[in-house]
């Protein structure tokens, strides 16, 4: 029998490289590859630690009750500074235990020695509330920054067929509707005590501004002047409310000393203002204005009403500012770039902007969480569906994560409140 050695060698080479390729795919995907048929022993290959994972703190939950683990996994996975790991690889083992009556105990163990290094306790109206409060204490202990887990979110959802206001915990594991107007509802924002929400709706034919007291369920009218009454945002440090009203012809900034008091006009120009945003100390105010033809961000003098443009230098279309609650030198905002919208951060100190969100979808309507590290924002797909996302702005390489699934409907316009 004649043997074509060149052909044989070529087949052997092809077989070797095919084997090597399949083995590499299995390695990357964490699969087991049988070397010699179905009955052969499998080689277990260790997972590959990514560059992002190296920057995160590996933790496990030790002997925590299985009933608490799903909530804990979602919390620590969303944060970004942590990653869930095998106990042998953990830097910390964090054990949570329900004590009854809305009480939770926590013990933090050293991952190597398994020695207890800190004991904590937390309480809440429910066991979930207590767990989230305990998570905040763990974050403060391990990172020395506040946690955001026991905060709450208001947002809009079309789950009922109309955009209504919903309120949820920070992880959206507990949520309920708070309006049922079957009308246009938008621009919901928390009061500075977290007891209720300002919002705009045409529930009485025209766009007016209302306040919803969440405990009594009472709705009161804040502004029903002629023209459009568009939004109200309360000063975080006092009872002042910044409103956008068009009673004089075009949308202007007005300031009311109290929610139910008569407002005083602050800006006096021919441009259109929108999206008022207070600094955390309540001394500064940013709005969007088209005074130069296209929307840009401006700081408003609270004494004169004069506008000073913030030179973000990324787009001719910048809107929806949100002031960082822990670092007043930073704001997030929405900019039109590359045929879509993305969220950026601007530093007053560096006088520079950096892009926070990326991808084929749009990023808009950002709001900072109380830790000054994370933002919530609306992601809008190319098909128009929307969902709420959370992003760790400090962890290099971090990816935004969805807070909810499609069963929540199209969600947008998040507003966050945390009781300090």
C-alpha positions as CSV (number, residue, x, y, z in Angstrom):
1,X,0.0,0.0,0.0
2,X,1.4,3.3,-1.0
3,X,1.3,6.0,1.7
4,X,1.3,9.7,0.8
5,X,3.5,11.0,3.7
6,X,2.8,14.7,2.9
7,X,-1.0,14.1,3.0
8,X,-0.7,12.0,6.2
9,X,1.4,14.7,8.0
10,X,-1.1,17.4,6.9
11,X,-4.0,15.4,8.4
12,X,-2.0,14.9,11.7
13,X,-1.3,18.6,11.9
14,X,-4.9,19.5,11.3
15,X,-6.0,17.0,13.9
16,X,-3.5,18.4,16.4
17,X,-4.6,22.0,15.9
18,X,-8.3,21.1,16.1
19,X,-7.6,19.3,19.4
20,X,-5.7,22.3,20.7
21,X,-8.4,24.7,19.6
22,X,-11.2,22.7,21.3
23,X,-9.1,22.4,24.5
24,X,-8.6,26.1,24.6
25,X,-12.3,26.9,24.1
26,X,-13.1,24.5,27.0
27,X,-10.5,26.2,29.1
28,X,-12.0,29.7,28.5
29,X,-15.5,28.5,29.0
30,X,-14.7,26.4,32.1
31,X,-15.9,23.2,30.4
32,X,-14.5,19.7,30.9
33,X,-13.0,18.1,27.8
34,X,-12.8,14.2,27.7
35,X,-9.5,13.1,26.4
36,X,-10.4,9.6,25.3
37,X,-14.1,9.1,24.8
38,X,-17.1,9.1,27.1
39,X,-15.7,6.9,29.8
40,X,-12.4,8.7,30.2
41,X,-11.4,10.8,33.2
42,X,-11.8,14.5,32.8
43,X,-9.1,17.1,33.5
44,X,-10.4,19.9,35.8
45,X,-8.9,23.2,34.8
46,X,-8.9,26.2,37.1
47,X,-10.9,29.3,36.2
48,X,-9.0,32.3,34.7
49,X,-9.2,35.4,37.0
50,X,-9.9,38.5,34.9
51,X,-8.2,41.8,35.4
52,X,-11.5,43.2,36.8
53,X,-11.9,40.4,39.3
54,X,-8.4,41.1,40.6
55,X,-9.6,44.6,41.7
56,X,-12.5,43.2,43.6
57,X,-12.7,41.9,47.1
58,X,-13.5,38.1,47.1
59,X,-16.2,37.2,49.7
60,X,-18.4,34.3,50.7
61,X,-21.4,34.1,53.0
62,X,-20.2,31.2,55.1
63,X,-23.0,29.4,57.0
64,X,-25.6,32.1,56.2
65,X,-29.2,30.7,56.0
66,X,-30.0,29.8,52.4
67,X,-33.2,31.9,52.8
68,X,-31.0,35.1,53.0
69,X,-28.5,34.2,50.3
70,X,-30.4,35.3,47.1
71,X,-30.8,38.9,48.4
72,X,-27.2,39.0,49.5
73,X,-25.9,37.7,46.2
74,X,-27.8,40.4,44.3
75,X,-26.6,43.1,46.7
76,X,-22.9,42.2,46.6
77,X,-22.9,41.4,42.9
78,X,-24.4,44.8,42.0
79,X,-22.0,46.8,44.1
80,X,-18.9,46.2,42.0
81,X,-16.3,46.4,44.7
82,X,-17.0,42.7,45.7
83,X,-17.1,39.4,43.9
84,X,-18.6,36.1,45.2
85,X,-15.9,33.4,45.5
86,X,-15.3,30.0,46.9
87,X,-14.5,30.0,50.7
88,X,-10.9,28.9,50.0
89,X,-10.4,32.0,47.9
90,X,-12.2,34.6,50.0
91,X,-10.6,37.5,51.8
92,X,-13.7,37.7,54.0
93,X,-16.4,35.3,55.0
94,X,-19.5,37.3,56.0
95,X,-22.2,35.4,57.9
96,X,-25.7,36.8,58.3
97,X,-28.2,35.4,60.7
98,X,-31.9,36.3,61.2
99,X,-32.6,37.1,64.9
100,X,-36.4,37.5,64.6
101,X,-38.5,40.7,64.8
102,X,-36.7,42.3,61.9
103,X,-33.3,41.9,63.5
104,X,-30.2,40.6,61.7
105,X,-26.7,39.8,63.1
106,X,-23.5,39.8,61.0
107,X,-20.1,38.4,61.8
108,X,-17.2,39.1,59.5
109,X,-14.4,36.5,59.5
110,X,-10.9,36.7,58.1
111,X,-10.9,34.6,55.0
112,X,-7.5,32.9,55.7
113,X,-7.7,32.3,59.4
114,X,-11.4,32.2,59.8
115,X,-11.1,34.3,62.9
116,X,-14.0,36.7,63.6
117,X,-12.8,40.3,63.2
118,X,-16.1,42.2,63.5
119,X,-19.7,41.7,64.7
120,X,-22.5,43.9,63.5
121,X,-26.3,44.2,64.0
122,X,-29.1,45.8,62.0
123,X,-32.8,46.1,62.2
124,X,-35.7,47.0,59.8
125,X,-39.4,46.9,59.2
126,X,-38.9,43.5,57.5
127,X,-36.2,40.9,57.4
128,X,-35.2,42.1,53.9
129,X,-34.9,45.7,55.2
130,X,-32.7,44.5,58.0
131,X,-30.5,42.5,55.7
132,X,-30.0,45.5,53.4
133,X,-29.2,47.8,56.3
134,X,-26.7,45.2,57.5
135,X,-25.1,45.1,54.1
136,X,-24.6,48.9,54.4
137,X,-22.7,48.4,57.6
138,X,-20.5,45.7,56.0
139,X,-19.7,48.1,53.2
140,X,-18.8,50.8,55.7
141,X,-16.6,48.4,57.7
142,X,-14.7,47.0,54.7
143,X,-14.6,50.0,52.3
144,X,-14.9,52.9,54.7
145,X,-17.6,54.4,52.5
146,X,-21.4,54.4,52.9
147,X,-23.5,51.6,51.5
148,X,-26.6,52.4,49.3
149,X,-28.5,49.2,49.9
150,X,-31.1,50.5,52.4
151,X,-32.0,53.4,50.1
152,X,-35.2,53.5,48.0
153,X,-36.0,54.3,44.4
154,X,-38.9,56.0,42.7
155,X,-39.3,55.4,39.0
156,X,-41.7,55.3,36.1
157,X,-43.1,52.1,34.6
158,X,-45.6,51.3,31.9
159,X,-46.4,47.9,33.4
160,X,-50.1,48.8,33.6
161,X,-50.1,50.2,30.1
162,X,-49.6,53.8,31.3
163,X,-46.5,55.4,32.9
164,X,-47.1,55.4,36.6
165,X,-44.9,56.1,39.6
166,X,-43.5,53.0,41.4
167,X,-41.4,52.9,44.6
168,X,-39.0,50.1,45.4
169,X,-36.1,49.2,47.6
170,X,-32.6,49.8,46.2
171,X,-32.4,46.3,44.6
172,X,-35.9,46.4,43.2
173,X,-36.7,43.1,44.9
174,X,-39.7,44.8,46.5
175,X,-41.8,47.3,44.5
176,X,-45.3,48.7,44.3
177,X,-47.2,51.2,42.2
178,X,-48.1,54.6,43.8
179,X,-50.3,56.2,41.1
180,X,-53.0,54.9,38.8
181,X,-54.0,58.0,36.9
182,X,-53.9,56.4,33.4
183,X,-52.5,59.8,32.2
184,X,-49.1,61.2,31.5
185,X,-46.9,61.2,34.6
186,X,-43.3,62.2,34.7
187,X,-40.4,64.0,36.6
188,X,-41.0,62.4,39.9
189,X,-38.4,63.4,42.6
190,X,-38.2,62.7,46.4
191,X,-38.7,65.4,49.0
192,X,-35.7,65.9,51.2
193,X,-37.1,63.8,54.0
194,X,-38.0,60.8,51.9
195,X,-41.7,61.0,52.9
196,X,-43.2,61.8,49.5
197,X,-42.7,62.7,45.9
198,X,-43.1,65.7,43.7
199,X,-44.3,64.9,40.2
200,X,-45.8,66.3,37.1
201,X,-49.0,65.0,35.5
202,X,-51.9,66.0,33.2
203,X,-54.3,64.1,35.5
204,X,-56.4,67.3,35.7
205,X,-56.2,68.0,31.9
206,X,-53.1,70.3,32.0
207,X,-49.6,69.6,33.2
208,X,-49.5,70.6,36.8
209,X,-47.1,69.8,39.7
210,X,-48.3,67.7,42.6
211,X,-47.0,66.2,45.8
212,X,-47.8,62.6,46.9
213,X,-47.5,61.9,50.6
214,X,-46.6,58.2,50.7
215,X,-47.8,57.6,54.2
216,X,-51.3,59.2,54.0
217,X,-51.6,58.7,50.2
218,X,-52.8,62.3,50.0
219,X,-52.0,64.2,46.8
220,X,-51.7,68.0,47.0
221,X,-51.3,70.5,44.2
222,X,-48.0,72.4,44.2
223,X,-48.3,74.4,41.0
224,X,-51.2,74.9,38.6
225,X,-50.4,78.2,37.0
226,X,-51.2,79.1,33.4
227,X,-48.9,77.6,30.9
228,X,-46.9,74.4,31.6
229,X,-45.9,73.5,35.2
230,X,-43.1,71.1,34.4
231,X,-41.0,70.0,37.5
232,X,-40.2,70.6,41.1
233,X,-37.1,69.6,43.0
234,X,-36.6,70.3,46.7
235,X,-33.4,71.7,48.2
236,X,-31.7,68.9,50.2
237,X,-30.9,71.2,53.1
238,X,-34.1,73.3,53.6
239,X,-37.7,73.6,52.5
240,X,-37.0,75.5,49.2
241,X,-38.3,74.1,46.0
242,X,-36.9,74.9,42.5
243,X,-39.7,74.8,39.9
244,X,-39.8,75.0,36.1
245,X,-42.9,77.1,35.1
246,X,-43.9,78.7,31.8
247,X,-46.5,81.1,33.1
248,X,-44.5,84.1,31.7
249,X,-44.3,82.6,28.3
250,X,-41.2,80.3,28.2
251,X,-40.0,77.8,30.8
252,X,-38.1,79.6,33.6
253,X,-36.7,78.7,37.0
254,X,-38.8,79.8,40.0
255,X,-38.0,79.3,43.7
256,X,-40.6,78.7,46.4
257,X,-39.6,79.0,50.0
258,X,-42.0,76.1,50.9
259,X,-43.7,73.6,48.6
260,X,-47.1,75.1,49.0
261,X,-46.0,78.8,49.0
262,X,-46.0,81.2,46.1
263,X,-42.8,81.0,44.0
264,X,-40.6,83.8,42.9
265,X,-39.2,84.0,39.4
266,X,-35.4,83.5,39.4
267,X,-34.4,83.5,35.7
268,X,-35.6,86.2,33.3
269,X,-34.7,85.4,29.7
270,X,-36.1,84.2,26.5
271,X,-34.6,80.7,26.6
272,X,-36.1,77.5,27.8
273,X,-34.9,76.1,31.2
274,X,-35.4,72.6,32.5
275,X,-34.0,69.9,34.8
276,X,-33.1,71.8,38.0
277,X,-30.5,70.0,40.1
278,X,-29.3,71.1,43.6
279,X,-25.9,70.5,45.1
280,X,-25.8,68.4,48.2
281,X,-25.2,71.5,50.4
282,X,-28.2,73.3,48.9
283,X,-26.2,76.3,47.9
284,X,-25.9,75.8,44.1
285,X,-28.3,75.0,41.3
286,X,-27.7,73.6,37.8
287,X,-30.2,73.7,35.0
288,X,-30.4,72.9,31.3
289,X,-30.9,76.0,29.0
290,X,-31.0,76.6,25.3
291,X,-29.9,80.2,25.6
292,X,-27.2,79.5,23.0
293,X,-29.6,77.7,20.7
294,X,-28.9,74.2,21.8
295,X,-29.3,72.7,25.3
296,X,-26.3,73.1,27.6
297,X,-25.7,72.9,31.3
298,X,-25.6,76.2,33.3
299,X,-25.2,77.1,36.9
300,X,-27.8,79.6,38.1
301,X,-27.0,82.4,40.5
302,X,-29.5,82.0,43.4
303,X,-29.2,85.8,44.0
304,X,-29.4,87.2,40.5
305,X,-30.7,84.4,38.3
306,X,-27.8,84.8,35.8
307,X,-26.6,81.7,34.0
308,X,-23.0,80.6,33.7
309,X,-22.3,77.9,31.2
310,X,-20.5,74.7,32.3
311,X,-18.0,73.9,29.5
312,X,-18.3,70.1,29.4
313,X,-16.7,70.2,25.9
314,X,-18.2,66.9,24.8
315,X,-21.3,67.8,22.9
316,X,-23.5,70.6,21.7
317,X,-26.4,68.8,23.4
318,X,-26.0,68.3,27.2
319,X,-28.9,67.9,29.6
320,X,-30.1,66.1,32.8
321,X,-27.4,67.0,35.4
322,X,-27.1,65.2,38.7
323,X,-24.8,66.5,41.4
324,X,-22.5,64.0,43.2
325,X,-23.7,64.0,46.9
326,X,-20.2,63.3,48.3
327,X,-18.0,65.3,45.9
328,X,-19.5,68.6,44.9
329,X,-16.8,68.9,42.2
330,X,-18.5,66.2,40.1
331,X,-21.8,66.0,38.2
332,X,-23.2,63.4,35.8
333,X,-25.1,64.4,32.8
334,X,-26.5,63.2,29.5
335,X,-24.8,64.1,26.2
336,X,-25.7,63.5,22.6
337,X,-22.7,61.7,21.0
338,X,-22.2,59.4,18.1
339,X,-25.9,59.6,17.0
340,X,-27.2,58.6,20.4
341,X,-27.1,59.6,24.1
342,X,-24.6,58.6,26.8
343,X,-24.0,59.5,30.4
344,X,-20.8,61.5,31.2
345,X,-19.2,62.8,34.3
346,X,-17.8,66.4,34.5
347,X,-15.2,67.5,37.1
348,X,-15.2,71.1,38.1
349,X,-11.6,70.6,39.4
350,X,-10.1,69.1,36.3
351,X,-12.5,70.9,34.0
352,X,-12.8,67.7,32.0
353,X,-15.5,65.2,31.2
354,X,-15.3,61.4,30.9
355,X,-17.8,59.0,29.4
356,X,-19.4,56.7,31.9
357,X,-21.8,54.6,29.7
358,X,-21.1,52.9,26.4
359,X,-22.7,50.4,24.1
360,X,-25.2,50.3,21.3
361,X,-28.1,51.4,23.6
362,X,-28.6,54.9,24.9
363,X,-27.7,56.0,28.4
364,X,-29.7,58.9,30.0
365,X,-31.5,60.2,33.1
366,X,-28.6,59.5,35.5
367,X,-28.9,60.0,39.3
368,X,-26.1,59.5,41.9
369,X,-26.5,57.2,44.8
370,X,-25.6,58.4,48.3
371,X,-22.1,56.9,48.2
372,X,-21.0,59.2,45.4
373,X,-19.6,56.1,43.6
374,X,-22.6,54.6,41.8
375,X,-25.2,56.0,39.4
376,X,-28.6,54.8,38.4
377,X,-29.6,55.6,34.8
378,X,-32.0,54.7,32.1
379,X,-30.8,52.4,29.3
380,X,-32.9,52.7,26.1
381,X,-32.4,50.0,23.5
382,X,-32.3,50.6,19.8
383,X,-35.9,49.2,19.7
384,X,-37.1,51.7,22.3
385,X,-37.4,49.5,25.4
386,X,-36.0,51.0,28.7
387,X,-34.7,49.6,31.9
388,X,-32.9,50.9,35.0
389,X,-29.1,50.2,35.3
390,X,-26.6,50.6,38.0
391,X,-22.9,51.5,37.3
392,X,-19.9,51.6,39.6
393,X,-18.1,54.8,38.3
394,X,-14.9,54.2,40.2
395,X,-14.1,50.5,39.3
396,X,-12.1,50.6,36.1
397,X,-13.6,48.2,33.6
398,X,-16.9,47.8,35.5
399,X,-19.9,47.0,33.4
400,X,-23.4,48.4,34.1
401,X,-25.8,45.9,35.5
402,X,-29.6,45.7,35.1
403,X,-31.7,46.2,38.3
404,X,-34.7,44.3,36.9
405,X,-36.1,42.1,34.2
406,X,-38.8,42.6,31.5
407,X,-41.5,41.7,34.0
408,X,-41.2,45.2,35.5
409,X,-42.2,46.8,32.2
410,X,-40.3,49.7,30.6
411,X,-38.8,51.6,33.5
412,X,-37.2,55.0,33.5
413,X,-36.6,58.3,35.4
414,X,-35.2,56.9,38.6
415,X,-35.0,59.1,41.7
416,X,-33.0,57.9,44.7
417,X,-33.3,58.6,48.4
418,X,-31.2,57.5,51.3
419,X,-31.9,58.4,55.0
420,X,-28.6,59.3,56.6
